[in-house]
Amino acid sequence: MNPFRPSFGITPAVVAGRDGLVANVGMALREGPGSPYRFTLISGARGAGKTVLLNLLENEATSANWQVIRVPASQDMITELRDVALPRLLRNLGHPSTQRTITGGSIAGIGSLTTEVTSQPPTESLRTRLRETCTLLATSNSGLLLTLDELQSASPDDLHLLSDALQDLVRDELPVALAVAGLPFEIAELLDLPGTTFLRRAMPIQLGPLPDAEVAETLQATARTGGRAFTDDALQLAVSACRGYAYLIQVVGSISWIFAEGGTIGEDALRRALPQVRERIGIQVHQPALRGLPDREREYLDVMASTGTPTPTRDIATAMGIPSNQQTTYRRRLIERGLITPSGHGLVDFGLPYLGEYLRAQ
């Protein structure tokens, strides 16, 4: 079977470059209250591996005897956590959260008494539910890790409620941890809002490009789990095609696997795979990243694509017919969105692999 898994949010067979981060969080859970990695804020471009890292942190928490709850970044986030997830965990831990109600009865010899178990109506606040849960877990040297993906989709009011509840637990040294992930620009906007002060104190983890050596090791190790191996030339070409991008490791590996024959993945398979790789990342990464982008920011990217990169920012300002200080504003916003990166003094480059090619094709 093809061992590569080119799907968002699914943990690959071999994960590149996250061991140190996972180890830091695992140590924090075992270390005790006050460890900085108990609260982490993971940011990165689409496909950088944010959700996969959350999966790894959940596994690490489980191995440390901690309980894990995934908090949905939805309109009913607080309700789901308070009234469903936490009561379910308390029941699993043997905490009484149900009551038995008499629903019928009879005189001896005629009938029998019947009862049914009904859930107690939710009357407690989120703060109380979390405190009850963490206090119970502390008695067994355990704790609670909450994970929240797509932070930018969460309601600011809900984040305020969650932050206040967590801060209250931290003050009393109860075993709780939080790992959240999202896109850089949207995270920055959320953290500027009132009520998210607690989240601003979380340990920031910025997921950037992976070193070529780790990309090569991951590609080869993954292929070998399926009974094949890259030739030296093919591996070099594959690493170059991935450009340090976590998602592309799986895409390049998966498509080249399909074109390979026999027990090796050769250079011919890689060359046949590359057009499909560019098409796949265009559909699954570039289109969503550009959707809703303001016209002038899109124009900024189009100028970069047409003139080539790294692009001097003064040339972009001239092509757009704007003063340099206005160019700086667009530059900053595009960097925060993860679409471009600084590339030396007065130069910018694309932050997503093959984005320039995609824009030129449009």
Contacts in CASP RR format, 6 or more apart in sequence:
PFRMAT RR
TARGET T0000
AUTHOR 0000-0000-0000
METHOD contacts of the structure
MODEL  1
MNPFRPSFGITPAVVAGRDGLVANVGMALREGPGSPYRFTLISGARGAGK
TVLLNLLENEATSANWQVIRVPASQDMITELRDVALPRLLRNLGHPSTQR
TITGGSIAGIGSLTTEVTSQPPTESLRTRLRETCTLLATSNSGLLLTLDE
LQSASPDDLHLLSDALQDLVRDELPVALAVAGLPFEIAELLDLPGTTFLR
RAMPIQLGPLPDAEVAETLQATARTGGRAFTDDALQLAVSACRGYAYLIQ
VVGSISWIFAEGGTIGEDALRRALPQVRERIGIQVHQPALRGLPDREREY
LDVMASTGTPTPTRDIATAMGIPSNQQTTYRRRLIERGLITPSGHGLVDF
GLPYLGEYLRAQ
1 226 0 8 1.000
2 226 0 8 1.000
2 254 0 8 1.000
2 257 0 8 1.000
2 258 0 8 1.000
3 13 0 8 1.000
3 222 0 8 1.000
3 223 0 8 1.000
3 225 0 8 1.000
3 226 0 8 1.000
3 227 0 8 1.000
3 257 0 8 1.000
4 12 0 8 1.000
4 13 0 8 1.000
4 222 0 8 1.000
4 223 0 8 1.000
4 249 0 8 1.000
4 250 0 8 1.000
4 251 0 8 1.000
4 253 0 8 1.000
4 254 0 8 1.000
4 257 0 8 1.000
5 11 0 8 1.000
5 12 0 8 1.000
5 13 0 8 1.000
5 250 0 8 1.000
5 254 0 8 1.000
6 247 0 8 1.000
6 250 0 8 1.000
6 251 0 8 1.000
6 253 0 8 1.000
6 254 0 8 1.000
6 255 0 8 1.000
6 280 0 8 1.000
7 250 0 8 1.000
8 46 0 8 1.000
8 47 0 8 1.000
8 51 0 8 1.000
8 247 0 8 1.000
8 284 0 8 1.000
9 49 0 8 1.000
9 51 0 8 1.000
9 52 0 8 1.000
9 55 0 8 1.000
10 52 0 8 1.000
11 52 0 8 1.000
11 55 0 8 1.000
11 56 0 8 1.000
12 52 0 8 1.000
12 218 0 8 1.000
12 222 0 8 1.000
12 249 0 8 1.000
12 250 0 8 1.000
13 222 0 8 1.000
13 225 0 8 1.000
14 218 0 8 1.000
14 221 0 8 1.000
14 222 0 8 1.000
14 225 0 8 1.000
15 52 0 8 1.000
15 56 0 8 1.000
15 218 0 8 1.000
16 210 0 8 1.000
16 214 0 8 1.000
16 215 0 8 1.000
16 217 0 8 1.000
16 218 0 8 1.000
16 246 0 8 1.000
16 249 0 8 1.000
17 210 0 8 1.000
17 214 0 8 1.000
17 218 0 8 1.000
18 52 0 8 1.000
18 53 0 8 1.000
18 56 0 8 1.000
21 53 0 8 1.000
21 205 0 8 1.000
22 53 0 8 1.000
22 56 0 8 1.000
22 57 0 8 1.000
22 60 0 8 1.000
24 37 0 8 1.000
25 37 0 8 1.000
25 38 0 8 1.000
25 40 0 8 1.000
25 57 0 8 1.000
25 60 0 8 1.000
25 61 0 8 1.000
25 177 0 8 1.000
25 179 0 8 1.000
26 37 0 8 1.000
26 60 0 8 1.000
26 61 0 8 1.000
26 64 0 8 1.000
27 35 0 8 1.000
27 37 0 8 1.000
28 35 0 8 1.000
28 36 0 8 1.000
28 37 0 8 1.000
28 38 0 8 1.000
28 177 0 8 1.000
29 35 0 8 1.000
29 38 0 8 1.000
29 60 0 8 1.000
29 61 0 8 1.000
29 64 0 8 1.000
29 66 0 8 1.000
29 143 0 8 1.000
29 145 0 8 1.000
29 177 0 8 1.000
30 64 0 8 1.000
32 38 0 8 1.000
32 175 0 8 1.000
33 170 0 8 1.000
33 173 0 8 1.000
33 174 0 8 1.000
33 175 0 8 1.000
34 170 0 8 1.000
36 203 0 8 1.000
37 203 0 8 1.000
38 176 0 8 1.000
38 177 0 8 1.000
38 178 0 8 1.000
39 166 0 8 1.000
39 177 0 8 1.000
39 178 0 8 1.000
39 179 0 8 1.000
39 199 0 8 1.000
39 201 0 8 1.000
39 202 0 8 1.000
39 203 0 8 1.000
40 57 0 8 1.000
40 178 0 8 1.000
40 179 0 8 1.000
40 180 0 8 1.000
40 202 0 8 1.000
40 203 0 8 1.000
40 204 0 8 1.000
40 205 0 8 1.000
41 180 0 8 1.000
41 181 0 8 1.000
41 187 0 8 1.000
41 199 0 8 1.000
41 202 0 8 1.000
41 203 0 8 1.000
41 204 0 8 1.000
41 205 0 8 1.000
42 50 0 8 1.000
42 53 0 8 1.000
42 54 0 8 1.000
42 179 0 8 1.000
42 180 0 8 1.000
42 181 0 8 1.000
42 182 0 8 1.000
42 205 0 8 1.000
42 207 0 8 1.000
43 50 0 8 1.000
43 181 0 8 1.000
43 182 0 8 1.000
43 183 0 8 1.000
43 184 0 8 1.000
43 187 0 8 1.000
43 204 0 8 1.000
43 205 0 8 1.000
43 206 0 8 1.000
43 207 0 8 1.000
44 50 0 8 1.000
44 182 0 8 1.000
44 183 0 8 1.000
44 184 0 8 1.000
44 206 0 8 1.000
44 207 0 8 1.000
44 208 0 8 1.000
44 338 0 8 1.000
45 183 0 8 1.000
45 184 0 8 1.000
45 207 0 8 1.000
45 208 0 8 1.000
45 285 0 8 1.000
45 289 0 8 1.000
45 338 0 8 1.000
45 351 0 8 1.000
45 352 0 8 1.000
46 183 0 8 1.000
46 247 0 8 1.000
46 285 0 8 1.000
46 288 0 8 1.000
46 289 0 8 1.000
46 352 0 8 1.000
47 245 0 8 1.000
47 246 0 8 1.000
47 247 0 8 1.000
47 285 0 8 1.000
48 207 0 8 1.000
48 208 0 8 1.000
48 245 0 8 1.000
48 246 0 8 1.000
48 247 0 8 1.000
49 207 0 8 1.000
49 246 0 8 1.000
49 247 0 8 1.000
50 149 0 8 1.000
50 181 0 8 1.000
50 182 0 8 1.000
50 207 0 8 1.000
51 149 0 8 1.000
51 181 0 8 1.000
52 246 0 8 1.000
53 181 0 8 1.000
53 205 0 8 1.000
53 207 0 8 1.000
54 147 0 8 1.000
54 149 0 8 1.000
54 179 0 8 1.000
54 181 0 8 1.000
57 145 0 8 1.000
57 147 0 8 1.000
57 179 0 8 1.000
58 68 0 8 1.000
58 70 0 8 1.000
58 145 0 8 1.000
58 147 0 8 1.000
61 67 0 8 1.000
61 68 0 8 1.000
61 145 0 8 1.000
61 177 0 8 1.000
62 68 0 8 1.000
65 140 0 8 1.000
65 141 0 8 1.000
65 142 0 8 1.000
65 143 0 8 1.000
66 137 0 8 1.000
66 142 0 8 1.000
66 143 0 8 1.000
66 144 0 8 1.000
66 145 0 8 1.000
66 175 0 8 1.000
66 177 0 8 1.000
67 89 0 8 1.000
67 93 0 8 1.000
67 133 0 8 1.000
67 137 0 8 1.000
67 142 0 8 1.000
67 143 0 8 1.000
67 144 0 8 1.000
67 145 0 8 1.000
68 144 0 8 1.000
68 145 0 8 1.000
68 146 0 8 1.000
68 147 0 8 1.000
69 81 0 8 1.000
69 85 0 8 1.000
69 86 0 8 1.000
69 89 0 8 1.000
69 144 0 8 1.000
69 145 0 8 1.000
69 146 0 8 1.000
69 147 0 8 1.000
70 146 0 8 1.000
70 147 0 8 1.000
70 148 0 8 1.000
70 149 0 8 1.000
71 77 0 8 1.000
71 80 0 8 1.000
71 81 0 8 1.000
71 85 0 8 1.000
71 146 0 8 1.000
71 147 0 8 1.000
71 148 0 8 1.000
71 162 0 8 1.000
72 80 0 8 1.000
73 148 0 8 1.000
73 149 0 8 1.000
73 150 0 8 1.000
73 151 0 8 1.000
73 152 0 8 1.000
73 153 0 8 1.000
73 154 0 8 1.000
74 80 0 8 1.000
74 153 0 8 1.000
74 154 0 8 1.000
75 155 0 8 1.000
77 154 0 8 1.000
77 155 0 8 1.000
77 158 0 8 1.000
77 162 0 8 1.000
78 126 0 8 1.000
78 158 0 8 1.000
78 161 0 8 1.000
78 162 0 8 1.000
81 126 0 8 1.000
81 129 0 8 1.000
81 146 0 8 1.000
81 162 0 8 1.000
82 122 0 8 1.000
82 124 0 8 1.000
82 125 0 8 1.000
82 126 0 8 1.000
82 129 0 8 1.000
83 122 0 8 1.000
86 129 0 8 1.000
86 130 0 8 1.000
86 132 0 8 1.000
86 133 0 8 1.000
87 97 0 8 1.000
87 119 0 8 1.000
87 122 0 8 1.000
87 129 0 8 1.000
89 133 0 8 1.000
89 144 0 8 1.000
90 97 0 8 1.000
90 132 0 8 1.000
90 133 0 8 1.000
90 136 0 8 1.000
91 97 0 8 1.000
91 98 0 8 1.000
93 136 0 8 1.000
93 137 0 8 1.000
95 132 0 8 1.000
95 136 0 8 1.000
97 119 0 8 1.000
97 120 0 8 1.000
98 117 0 8 1.000
98 118 0 8 1.000
98 119 0 8 1.000
98 120 0 8 1.000
99 117 0 8 1.000
99 118 0 8 1.000
99 120 0 8 1.000
100 115 0 8 1.000
100 116 0 8 1.000
100 117 0 8 1.000
100 118 0 8 1.000
101 115 0 8 1.000
101 116 0 8 1.000
101 117 0 8 1.000
101 118 0 8 1.000
102 113 0 8 1.000
102 114 0 8 1.000
102 115 0 8 1.000
103 114 0 8 1.000
103 115 0 8 1.000
103 116 0 8 1.000
104 113 0 8 1.000
104 114 0 8 1.000
104 115 0 8 1.000
105 111 0 8 1.000
105 112 0 8 1.000
105 113 0 8 1.000
105 114 0 8 1.000
106 112 0 8 1.000
106 113 0 8 1.000
124 132 0 8 1.000
125 165 0 8 1.000
126 161 0 8 1.000
126 162 0 8 1.000
126 165 0 8 1.000
127 164 0 8 1.000
127 165 0 8 1.000
127 168 0 8 1.000
130 144 0 8 1.000
130 165 0 8 1.000
130 166 0 8 1.000
130 169 0 8 1.000
130 176 0 8 1.000
131 168 0 8 1.000
131 169 0 8 1.000
131 172 0 8 1.000
131 174 0 8 1.000
133 144 0 8 1.000
134 143 0 8 1.000
134 144 0 8 1.000
134 169 0 8 1.000
134 174 0 8 1.000
134 175 0 8 1.000
134 176 0 8 1.000
135 174 0 8 1.000
137 143 0 8 1.000
137 144 0 8 1.000
137 175 0 8 1.000
138 174 0 8 1.000
138 175 0 8 1.000
142 175 0 8 1.000
143 175 0 8 1.000
143 176 0 8 1.000
143 177 0 8 1.000
144 175 0 8 1.000
144 176 0 8 1.000
144 177 0 8 1.000
145 176 0 8 1.000
145 177 0 8 1.000
145 178 0 8 1.000
145 179 0 8 1.000
146 162 0 8 1.000
146 166 0 8 1.000
146 176 0 8 1.000
146 177 0 8 1.000
146 178 0 8 1.000
146 179 0 8 1.000
147 178 0 8 1.000
147 179 0 8 1.000
147 180 0 8 1.000
148 154 0 8 1.000
148 178 0 8 1.000
148 179 0 8 1.000
148 180 0 8 1.000
148 181 0 8 1.000
149 180 0 8 1.000
149 181 0 8 1.000
149 182 0 8 1.000
150 181 0 8 1.000
150 182 0 8 1.000
151 159 0 8 1.000
151 180 0 8 1.000
151 181 0 8 1.000
151 182 0 8 1.000
151 186 0 8 1.000
151 187 0 8 1.000
151 190 0 8 1.000
152 182 0 8 1.000
152 183 0 8 1.000
152 186 0 8 1.000
152 187 0 8 1.000
152 189 0 8 1.000
152 190 0 8 1.000
154 190 0 8 1.000
156 190 0 8 1.000
156 193 0 8 1.000
156 195 0 8 1.000
156 196 0 8 1.000
159 190 0 8 1.000
159 195 0 8 1.000
159 196 0 8 1.000
159 199 0 8 1.000
160 194 0 8 1.000
160 195 0 8 1.000
160 196 0 8 1.000
163 195 0 8 1.000
163 196 0 8 1.000
163 197 0 8 1.000
163 198 0 8 1.000
163 199 0 8 1.000
164 195 0 8 1.000
164 198 0 8 1.000
166 176 0 8 1.000
166 178 0 8 1.000
166 198 0 8 1.000
167 198 0 8 1.000
169 176 0 8 1.000
170 176 0 8 1.000
178 202 0 8 1.000
180 199 0 8 1.000
180 202 0 8 1.000
183 337 0 8 1.000
183 338 0 8 1.000
184 206 0 8 1.000
184 336 0 8 1.000
184 337 0 8 1.000
184 338 0 8 1.000
185 333 0 8 1.000
185 336 0 8 1.000
185 337 0 8 1.000
185 338 0 8 1.000
188 336 0 8 1.000
190 196 0 8 1.000
190 199 0 8 1.000
191 199 0 8 1.000
191 200 0 8 1.000
207 246 0 8 1.000
209 243 0 8 1.000
209 244 0 8 1.000
209 245 0 8 1.000
210 218 0 8 1.000
210 244 0 8 1.000
210 245 0 8 1.000
210 246 0 8 1.000
210 249 0 8 1.000
211 244 0 8 1.000
212 239 0 8 1.000
212 244 0 8 1.000
215 239 0 8 1.000
215 242 0 8 1.000
215 244 0 8 1.000
215 249 0 8 1.000
216 235 0 8 1.000
216 238 0 8 1.000
216 239 0 8 1.000
218 249 0 8 1.000
219 230 0 8 1.000
219 235 0 8 1.000
219 238 0 8 1.000
219 239 0 8 1.000
219 242 0 8 1.000
219 249 0 8 1.000
219 252 0 8 1.000
219 253 0 8 1.000
220 229 0 8 1.000
220 230 0 8 1.000
220 235 0 8 1.000
222 249 0 8 1.000
222 253 0 8 1.000
223 229 0 8 1.000
223 230 0 8 1.000
223 253 0 8 1.000
223 257 0 8 1.000
223 265 0 8 1.000
227 263 0 8 1.000
228 257 0 8 1.000
228 260 0 8 1.000
228 262 0 8 1.000
228 263 0 8 1.000
228 264 0 8 1.000
228 265 0 8 1.000
229 263 0 8 1.000
229 264 0 8 1.000
229 265 0 8 1.000
230 238 0 8 1.000
230 264 0 8 1.000
230 265 0 8 1.000
230 266 0 8 1.000
231 264 0 8 1.000
231 265 0 8 1.000
231 266 0 8 1.000
231 267 0 8 1.000
233 266 0 8 1.000
233 267 0 8 1.000
234 256 0 8 1.000
234 264 0 8 1.000
234 265 0 8 1.000
234 266 0 8 1.000
234 267 0 8 1.000
234 269 0 8 1.000
234 270 0 8 1.000
237 267 0 8 1.000
237 270 0 8 1.000
237 271 0 8 1.000
238 252 0 8 1.000
238 253 0 8 1.000
238 256 0 8 1.000
238 265 0 8 1.000
238 270 0 8 1.000
241 248 0 8 1.000
241 252 0 8 1.000
241 270 0 8 1.000
241 274 0 8 1.000
241 277 0 8 1.000
242 248 0 8 1.000
242 249 0 8 1.000
242 252 0 8 1.000
242 353 0 8 1.000
243 353 0 8 1.000
244 353 0 8 1.000
245 352 0 8 1.000
245 353 0 8 1.000
247 281 0 8 1.000
247 284 0 8 1.000
247 285 0 8 1.000
248 277 0 8 1.000
248 281 0 8 1.000
248 353 0 8 1.000
251 277 0 8 1.000
251 280 0 8 1.000
251 281 0 8 1.000
252 270 0 8 1.000
252 273 0 8 1.000
252 277 0 8 1.000
253 265 0 8 1.000
253 273 0 8 1.000
255 273 0 8 1.000
255 276 0 8 1.000
255 277 0 8 1.000
255 280 0 8 1.000
256 265 0 8 1.000
256 266 0 8 1.000
256 269 0 8 1.000
256 270 0 8 1.000
256 272 0 8 1.000
256 273 0 8 1.000
257 265 0 8 1.000
257 269 0 8 1.000
258 273 0 8 1.000
259 268 0 8 1.000
259 269 0 8 1.000
259 270 0 8 1.000
259 272 0 8 1.000
259 273 0 8 1.000
260 266 0 8 1.000
260 269 0 8 1.000
261 269 0 8 1.000
278 354 0 8 1.000
278 357 0 8 1.000
278 358 0 8 1.000
281 352 0 8 1.000
281 353 0 8 1.000
281 354 0 8 1.000
281 358 0 8 1.000
282 354 0 8 1.000
282 358 0 8 1.000
285 352 0 8 1.000
286 352 0 8 1.000
286 354 0 8 1.000
286 355 0 8 1.000
286 358 0 8 1.000
289 337 0 8 1.000
289 338 0 8 1.000
289 339 0 8 1.000
289 352 0 8 1.000
289 355 0 8 1.000
290 298 0 8 1.000
290 301 0 8 1.000
290 339 0 8 1.000
293 301 0 8 1.000
293 337 0 8 1.000
293 339 0 8 1.000
296 320 0 8 1.000
296 330 0 8 1.000
297 330 0 8 1.000
297 333 0 8 1.000
297 334 0 8 1.000
297 337 0 8 1.000
299 320 0 8 1.000
300 316 0 8 1.000
300 320 0 8 1.000
300 327 0 8 1.000
300 330 0 8 1.000
300 331 0 8 1.000
300 334 0 8 1.000
301 334 0 8 1.000
301 339 0 8 1.000
301 340 0 8 1.000
301 350 0 8 1.000
301 355 0 8 1.000
301 356 0 8 1.000
301 359 0 8 1.000
302 359 0 8 1.000
303 311 0 8 1.000
303 315 0 8 1.000
303 316 0 8 1.000
303 319 0 8 1.000
303 320 0 8 1.000
304 311 0 8 1.000
304 316 0 8 1.000
304 340 0 8 1.000
304 348 0 8 1.000
304 349 0 8 1.000
304 350 0 8 1.000
304 356 0 8 1.000
304 359 0 8 1.000
305 355 0 8 1.000
305 356 0 8 1.000
305 359 0 8 1.000
305 360 0 8 1.000
306 360 0 8 1.000
307 315 0 8 1.000
307 316 0 8 1.000
307 319 0 8 1.000
308 356 0 8 1.000
309 343 0 8 1.000
309 348 0 8 1.000
309 349 0 8 1.000
309 350 0 8 1.000
309 356 0 8 1.000
310 343 0 8 1.000
310 344 0 8 1.000
310 347 0 8 1.000
310 348 0 8 1.000
310 349 0 8 1.000
311 347 0 8 1.000
311 348 0 8 1.000
311 349 0 8 1.000
312 346 0 8 1.000
312 347 0 8 1.000
313 324 0 8 1.000
313 327 0 8 1.000
313 328 0 8 1.000
313 331 0 8 1.000
313 346 0 8 1.000
313 347 0 8 1.000
313 348 0 8 1.000
314 324 0 8 1.000
314 327 0 8 1.000
314 346 0 8 1.000
316 327 0 8 1.000
316 348 0 8 1.000
317 323 0 8 1.000
317 324 0 8 1.000
317 326 0 8 1.000
317 327 0 8 1.000
320 327 0 8 1.000
331 340 0 8 1.000
331 348 0 8 1.000
334 340 0 8 1.000
334 348 0 8 1.000
335 341 0 8 1.000
335 342 0 8 1.000
335 348 0 8 1.000
338 351 0 8 1.000
338 352 0 8 1.000
339 350 0 8 1.000
339 351 0 8 1.000
339 352 0 8 1.000
339 355 0 8 1.000
340 348 0 8 1.000
340 349 0 8 1.000
340 350 0 8 1.000
340 351 0 8 1.000
341 348 0 8 1.000
341 349 0 8 1.000
341 350 0 8 1.000
341 351 0 8 1.000
342 348 0 8 1.000
343 349 0 8 1.000
350 356 0 8 1.000
END
